[in-house]
Amino acid sequence: MEARRGDASPRVVGRYLLFDEVASGGMATVHLGRLLGPAGFARTVAIKRMHPQFAKEPEFVSMFMNEARLASRIQHPNVVSTLDVIAQDGELLLVMEYVPGESLSKLLRVAAQQGGHAGGLLDPGLIGTIMAGALHGLHAAHEARDVSGEALGMVHRDVSPQNILIGVDGVARVLDFGVAKAASRLHTTRDGQLKGKLAYMAPEQLSGGPVDRRADVFAAGIVHWEALTGRRLFPGNDVGEVMGRILSGTIQPPSAMVPELAEDLDDVVMRALERDPARRYATARAYAIAVESAAPMMLPREVGEWAAQIAATTLGERAAKVAALERQSFEAPAGKRRWPAIAIGLALVAATAAIVAVETRQAPRLATNGAAAAPGDERSPSSRVAAPPAAPVLVVGPSLPVPPLDAPAITEEKSHKTIRSGGGHGRPSKKARRRDCDPPYNVDALG
């Protein structure tokens, strides 16, 4: 069953409900979705559904899955988080966090139609705040490491206004890490799509040379230049013309198009646009710091208010759609909201937990050497040391959290004092024996 625009019935894909399409691009359509879990848990997500020709290419699918796994390692406020990737029934889906907001490309286009600010151009401080946030997000991706601490060496390769999302919270976020690298393996790329990507490629990327984080710095410089001037930096009617302008065309400073811009801002942008990577900023963070120093920054609240005003109609419609699908996902028949595997899993979890609880209650108390204490063992509680506990049975399920591996053992925190009688037998007093029967003092740790 396909999810079509206006179709009231969402499609179930794994543990997600896939709703209507909200945007479309050269590689994918974007849908709103709902992640459903046990006990009524649900979360709205954005699901990028790759076009069929991409999902049918085994090489693309393999690399896309790998890049998505790497992208999930990036955790930063200025990066849209990758939550999941699904290859199922001939389809390829990328699940991301849902952020109420709009792409920088659309905001710039609508702002130009509405007259923008300051005589038709946007405030350099607004653009600087957006660019600095995106650059900090890029730096986090470039610095990402795997579980062993090794640098992943991630490069976005497709930094563009379409891949910078401005949330209504005023935070700029970069999205779609790894998609461009996977797409580079395909031979069936449309000319229009290729030309669009070319306009934001670094010279070394076009010439097939080594590509590192500085290619993203060059692409960010293009976005910055265009946002300040309201023009395309490398226009062209065909691929050859665009490539020629990037490789050898004259790059004028932003103030050549907008005389009101400060020369300090020219210096910042032009360094990012150096064709020689060695002359650019070494990192996206260095570029961000230079941007923050060149123009007064705006507060996130101000950026969010600008985005909400520019895209008020679109954001309002989308918010209403999100509210409707949230209601729909809860009002859907139980068969659509809960699948058999969850029910079976919960039953198994409950049964296993009951068995573990019974075995725990029946376990004998341990003596010093780890064996069961024999009847009549009169050693004092202070000398009775519990042997190391056996490996716990960890029940992994939706309703039972797994304790961390380094969680401390649950033990009594107070020791009993031995009161020796005149006979010197070393037996605990009645008061101490009563305390010995009390439950552990930190029993709350059991939850």
Disulfide bonds with the S-S distance in Angstrom:
none
